[in-house]
Amino acid sequence: MRYAVYLAPSTDSRWWQAGCSWLGRDAALDVAVMQPALAGISAERLELLTRTPARYGWHATLKAPFAPAAGSSEAMLLQQLSRLARRFQPFSLPLQPALLGDFLALRPSAPSAMLDELASSCVVALDGLVDRQQALRPRPGLSERQQQLQQRWGYPYVFEQYRCHFTLSDTLADATEAQQLLQAAAHHFAGLPPLLVDRLALFVEPQLASPLRYLASCSFDGELQHVA
């Protein structure tokens, strides 16, 4: 079993509905949902392009998936999450679709110091609950600094290397298809207000490689709500 702390909107929000629709899966209900019809991209192709992000659920990573340390429990994790959440105030985060390397994602349209602080705090505050005996996932192509972060924190994209994103696709090898998908995403998410960041979301992977579930959220007032 692994847990992850994510940036995920409230499950009754337009952002949650739009994201789940794009991926074709609701991680709170653990059910498939109908994906949008996209110009130039078949339903079968869209399902294939979103298969991996759909398994992880609609989210942006704050604390990457980790196995809990011996002696820790889900209750301890939720308690720590509640303490952490109370340190922050809600803020707005404008998002826009963009290519990130070889895949498509929703990314902040401008830097956010509050987001960076939130992400760094999650990495540090929850580190004591992480099982350090677990083998790290191989990640080819990392810089020396990213390798150092991977070894110390279990994930290379933290602190100054953090790159907030809501994943919208698997690898896009075809440039024309990537542009088609980019335009389709801009249309799909058009009209949504900036994302309200007002909670920490706890996701769980019950078994290795199984779909992750949106287990609980903790709003910035410390109130804990079980979702799954």
C-alpha positions, 0 to 999 in steps of 0.5 A: 500500500502507498499513500500520496498527498495531492493538490485536488479540488473538492469533489463537488467542484467544476474543476473536479468534474472537468478533470475527471471527465478529461481523464475518464475516471473519478478517483473518489467514486472509483468509476469510469466517466464519459470523456469529451468528444474531441475534434481530430482525436477518436474516443479510443485514442483519447482513452489510450492517451489518458490511461496512465494519468487516469490510474493516478486520478485527477491531481497535481503532486505535492507529496509523491506516492510513498509506502508508510514507515513501520509503526505508522498508521493511516490515522497518524498520517491524517492527523499530521495532514490536519496539522499541516493544513492549518498552517495555510490560507486558501489561495487562487491558482490560475491554470492553463494547458501546456506541453511539459516535456513530452506530455500535456498538462495543466500548469500554473499560468504564473509563479506562486510562492504560496504553492511552492511553500505548500509543496515544500512543506508537504515534502518535509512535514510528512517525511517521518512517515515514509518507509525509507527501506523501499527501493526507489523507482529508477528515473533515467535522465535526471540531473545531478541535483535531481538525483540528490533529491531523489535519494534524500526525499524519494522524488526528484521534483521537489523544492526548487525542482518542483513543477506543479502540473495536472497531467492530461496525457501520456507521452505524445510522440507526434507533434501534430497530435500534441497540438490537437490535444493542446487545443482540445484541452484549452477548449475543454477547460475554458471558462473555469475560474482559477482553481481554489487551493483550500485543502490537502488531498490524501490518495491511496494505492491499495496494491502496487499498480492498482488505481489510486483512490481519493481517500480523504481531504483536509481543508485549511481550517483543519477539518477532515473529510473522508471521500472514499 
